Amino acid sequence: MSARPIIEKLARYLPEVKKPERKLSLGERLAWTALVLVLYSLMGHTLLYGV
């Protein structure tokens, strides 16, 4: 038995991500990207005490 039928049977029980209701504009995508990059930079510079 090949792996494909087994994977298809298991995939029925996995949750799916629904399609977005609307497409984000370029400005919105850039704003979210900038926000994530700023947060990543701030968390990267945070010192971890006790490590």
C-alpha positions in Angstrom: 0.0 0.0 0.0 1.4 3.4 -1.0 1.6 6.3 1.4 -0.8 8.5 -0.5 -4.1 6.8 0.5 -2.9 6.7 4.1 -2.1 10.4 4.1 -5.4 11.2 2.4 -7.3 9.3 5.1 -5.4 11.2 7.9 -5.8 14.6 6.1 -9.6 14.3 6.6 -9.2 14.8 10.3 -6.8 17.8 10.1 -8.2 21.3 10.4 -8.1 23.5 7.3 -7.5 27.2 7.0 -10.4 29.0 5.3 -9.7 31.4 2.5 -9.6 35.1 3.5 -12.8 37.0 3.1 -11.1 39.9 1.3 -7.7 40.4 -0.2 -5.4 42.8 1.8 -4.1 45.8 -0.1 -0.4 46.3 -0.6 -0.4 49.1 2.0 -2.0 46.9 4.7 0.5 44.1 4.0 3.4 46.5 4.2 2.1 47.9 7.5 1.7 44.4 9.0 5.2 43.5 7.8 6.7 46.7 9.3 4.9 46.1 12.6 6.2 42.5 12.8 9.8 43.6 12.0 9.7 46.3 14.7 8.4 43.8 17.3 11.0 41.2 16.2 13.8 43.8 16.5 12.6 44.9 20.0 12.3 41.3 21.2 15.7 40.5 19.7 17.4 43.3 21.7 15.7 42.4 25.0 18.2 40.9 27.4 17.4 37.6 29.0 18.4 37.4 32.6 19.2 34.1 34.1 20.0 32.3 30.9 
